[in-house]
């Protein structure tokens, strides 16, 4: 039997502008090694590189990087 579960998350998407990106990186402790508008910054908080993540997802209990493949369309959620 396949069960479907939904977890509500809030996603703080990676900004597209350099100025907002710098603020976003500081918020999540990403270190871009002095590079401008870098997408390979290291983050001690998540113990990984930013790379192709689209943002940081938050639940009531945790935060994690989220990727395009993680997003799923859901119909008729009540």
C-alpha positions as CSV (number, residue, x, y, z in Angstrom):
1,X,0.0,0.0,0.0
2,X,1.4,3.4,-1.0
3,X,0.8,6.2,1.4
4,X,1.2,9.8,0.6
5,X,2.3,12.3,3.2
6,X,2.6,16.0,2.9
7,X,5.0,18.2,5.0
8,X,4.4,21.9,4.9
9,X,7.6,23.8,4.2
10,X,8.5,27.4,3.7
11,X,11.1,28.0,0.9
12,X,13.4,30.9,1.0
13,X,14.5,30.9,-2.7
14,X,18.0,31.9,-3.8
15,X,17.8,35.5,-5.0
16,X,18.6,36.4,-8.6
17,X,20.3,39.7,-7.9
18,X,23.8,40.0,-6.5
19,X,22.9,42.4,-3.7
20,X,20.0,40.2,-2.4
21,X,22.2,37.1,-2.9
22,X,24.9,38.4,-0.6
23,X,22.3,39.1,2.1
24,X,20.8,35.6,1.6
25,X,24.3,34.0,1.9
26,X,25.0,35.9,5.1
27,X,21.6,34.8,6.5
28,X,22.5,31.1,6.0
29,X,26.2,31.4,6.7
30,X,27.4,30.5,3.2
31,X,31.1,31.3,2.5
32,X,31.6,32.2,-1.2
33,X,35.4,32.4,-0.7
34,X,35.5,36.1,-1.8
35,X,33.9,35.3,-5.2
36,X,31.2,37.6,-6.5
37,X,27.7,36.1,-7.0
38,X,29.1,32.6,-6.5
39,X,26.9,29.5,-6.6
40,X,29.5,27.1,-5.1
41,X,29.6,28.6,-1.7
42,X,30.3,26.3,1.3
43,X,27.9,26.3,4.2
44,X,28.9,24.9,7.6
45,X,25.3,25.0,8.7
46,X,24.3,22.4,6.1
47,X,27.7,20.9,5.7
48,X,27.6,21.2,1.9
49,X,28.1,23.5,-1.1
50,X,25.2,25.6,-2.4
51,X,25.7,24.4,-6.1
52,X,22.3,23.9,-7.8
53,X,20.0,24.3,-4.7
54,X,17.1,26.6,-5.4
55,X,16.7,27.7,-1.8
56,X,16.5,26.8,1.9
57,X,13.3,24.9,3.0
58,X,12.1,25.2,6.6
59,X,9.7,23.2,8.6
60,X,8.8,23.6,12.2
61,X,11.7,21.4,13.2
62,X,14.5,21.7,10.6
63,X,16.1,23.6,7.7
64,X,17.6,22.0,4.6
65,X,18.6,22.9,1.1
66,X,15.9,22.2,-1.5
67,X,16.4,21.4,-5.2
68,X,14.2,21.7,-8.3
69,X,13.7,17.9,-8.3
70,X,12.3,18.1,-4.7
71,X,9.3,20.1,-5.7
72,X,6.1,18.2,-6.4
73,X,2.8,19.5,-7.6
74,X,-0.1,18.5,-5.4
75,X,-3.8,18.7,-6.3
76,X,-6.7,19.2,-3.9
77,X,-4.9,19.6,-0.6
78,X,-7.3,20.2,2.2
